[in-house]
């Protein structure tokens, strides 16, 4: 598909057909980046996507108890 750039203020814009956007899963927000001399447009991912990948809720959360005691293990004095 061939199209032209359109002047929008001091920038340029491209009209992308709705069918093409739907096929790519793009709704409103996008991410742009360069790959060599190509401009890549991708659907924007949620801000914290993938933060908990690999996390298991059944992990031993008390593993820190096996650490050696701190050098100053006495009571706090104020």
N, C-alpha and C positions, 0 to 999 in steps of 0.2 A: 504494500500500500504506500502510495506516495502522497505527501501533503506539503503545505507550505507553512512557514513560520508567520505569525501575525503579530503586528506591533500592538503592545499593551503598555501604555505609558512609556517608561524607559526600558521596559523588558520586552521579551518575545514570548508568545504562547503557541501551543499546538492544540487543536481540537482533536480529541480522541473519541472515536465512535463508541456509543454505549455498549454495543455488543462485544467489542474488544475489551472494554473495562470489565464487563461481567465475566468474560472468559478467564481473565487474569485474577478475578476476585478482588478487584479494587472498588471500594465504595467512595470514601471521601478523602481520607488521609493517605499520603504516599511518602515514600522515602526515595530520594534521588542520590545516585552516586555515579562516579565515573569508573569505567573499566577500559583502560587504554584511552581511545578517542571516542568511546561510546557513552552515551548517557543512558543509565539504567533506571527505570521507574518500577518500583515494587510496592505492594500494599504495605502500609505501616503496621508494624507489630505492636502489641500492647507494651507499655513502658517496662514492665517487669516480667516479660515473657521468659520462661526458662529458668527463673531463679531457683525453683525447687526441684529441678530435674536431678535425679539421683538420690534425692532425700527419701529415707524410709522412716515412717513413723515408729516402727518397732525397733529402731536403733537404741543401743544402750546409752541413755542420756546421763548416766552416772559415771562415765569413763573418767571424768576429771578427778574422781575420788582416789584413783590409783596413782596420782602424781605425788612426788615427794613433798614433804611439808616445806613451807617457805622458810627462808633464813630467819625471819623475825616472826616466830609463831606464838610469841607471848601476847598478853592482853594489851590493848591500846591504852596509852596514857595521854591525857590531855593536859 
